[in-house]
Amino acid sequence: MIALSETPGYSSIDQILQIGGGEICVLILDRVQDPMNLGSIMRTAAASGVNGIVVPKKESVGITPTVLRAAMGAGLKVPVARTSLYQAVKLLRKEGARIIGVDPSGAVEHYDERLTGSLALVLGGEGKGISPTLLGKCDTVVRIPMVGDIQSLNVGVAAAVVLYERVRQQKHKS
């Protein structure tokens, strides 16, 4: 069997916010360039209740056939906005979301931070991480603890670790 489908288009931040209804969870991806990483993140986002993903117009992979293949169907379930990350942060904060960066420089470990309620998680791309300017816009920065010589995780793995800590906290909250 062969199925043909059109590549999904981009959404706006406003459209993503309408999906949430109450609490929202948005991923802001700063300069993620590997299509396999974006696809993996989309799949994890769909499985963990993320409302949408924001990527910049420049220095970032967009929605491509490779991304959609890696997402294994989740590319049709999680809307992606391609816009200024700074404008997205400003709008999400105005809507009541806390902006949480995920970076090795974080002062607190991810499981010690409250990850319930409306929030936007900022993750940096391969090699460069979150830009210093965007990192400065975060309300708090968390780190994923590392044992041994490795100092960071693949961005897709980091997204999964933090998103599933959010799922765990939501489950124990109720």
N, C-alpha and C positions, 0 to 999 in steps of 0.2 A: 504494500500500500504506500502511496506517495501523497503527501499533503503539501500544498503550497499556501504560504501565508505572506502577508505584507509585513515588512519590518515596522514595529510599533513606533509611533512618533514620540516626541518629547512632551511632557506635561509642564505646567507652570507650578510655581510654589503654591499659588492660591488653590489650584486643583488638588494638590497633595494635602493641603490643610483641610479641605472639604471632606476628604476621605476619613480623617480621624474622628470627627464627631466630638470626642472628649479629649482624652490624653492622646498625644501624638508622639511618634518616634520617627525621626528622620536621620538618615546618614548623609553626612557631608564629606565627600571624597576629594581630597586635595591632590591633584596631579597623579591619579592612578592611571597608568598608561598601558598596563598589560590587560588585554581583553579577557584572558582566562581569570584573572583576579576579579575584574568587574562582574563577570558571569557568576563566579563563585559567590561573591558578595550578594548579588541579586537573589540567588537561590537561598542563601541563609536568611536574607532579609524577608523573603516571602514566608519562610518556615517559622520565623520568630516574631511575626506581627509588625514589621516595619511599614510605615505609611508611604514612604517614598525615599528616593535617593537624589541627591543634588551633586552634579559634577560641573566643573568650570568649562567654559567654551574653548579655552586654550590649554595646551599641555595635559590633555586628558583624553582617554579613549571614550568614544561615544557608543551608542547602540549600533553594533555591527553584527553580521551573521555569526562571527566567531564568539562574540559575547553571548548571543542568544543560544548558541549550541552549548556553551559552558553552563548557562543558566538552566538548561534542561526544562524549559517550559515556564520557569519563574519570571523570565523576561516579559511575559505578557501579564503578570500579576502585580508587579511592583512598578509604579510610575517613576520615571526618571526626568528630572528637570535639568536643563543645561543653561546655567545662568551664572551671574557673579556670586561667588561664595560669600563675599562681604555683604551683599544685599540680602542674600538668603539668611545669613546670621542675624542681621538687623530685623528682618521680618519675623523670623521664628522667635526671637527674643520678645518682640512686641506682642506676639501671640501667646506668650507665657512659657515658652520652652527654655529650659536651662541648656546652655551650650557647654558640652563636655568634650574636651580633647583627649585623645588616646595617644600617648607619646611616652617614650622611655624617660623623659625629663619630669614626668608627673610626680607630684608631691605625695600622692596617696595611691594605694593599690586599688584596682578597679572594684574589688569585692567589698572594700570599705566605704565606697561612695554609694549614696542612694541613687539607684538607676531607675526608680519608678517615677511616675508622673510624666509630664510632657518634657521631652528633651530632644536635643540634636547631638549626635555623636560625630565628632570630627576625626577622620583618620587620614593619614598622609600616605602618599604614593611610594612606590619602590625607589629606594635609594635616597630620596630627598626628605621624606617625611612631611610633616605639616610645616608650611611656611611660617617663619617667625612672626610675621604680621598677623596671620590668621590664628596662630597659637595665642597671641596676645589678646584676641577677641573672645577667647573661651572664658567661661565663668570659673571653671576648674579644669585641671588636667590630671588624668589618672594614668597609671602605668600598669602593665601586666608584669607580675614578678617573673624574673628569669633566674634560672639556676645554671651555673657554669659560665662558659665563655661567650655564649650567644647573647647578644644585647637587644635583639628585636625579633619579631615574628613577621611572616608574610602578612600583608595587609588583609587578605581574605581570612586567614586564620585569626588574626587579631580581632577582626569584626565579629567572627563567630564566638570567640571567647567572651567578649564584652556583651554581645547580644544575648547569649544564653545565661549570663549572670543576671541580666535584666529580667529574663523569663523566670529564673529561679526566684528573684526577689519579688516579682509580681505574684507568683504562686504562693509564697509565704506571707505576703501582705494580706491576702484575703482569708 
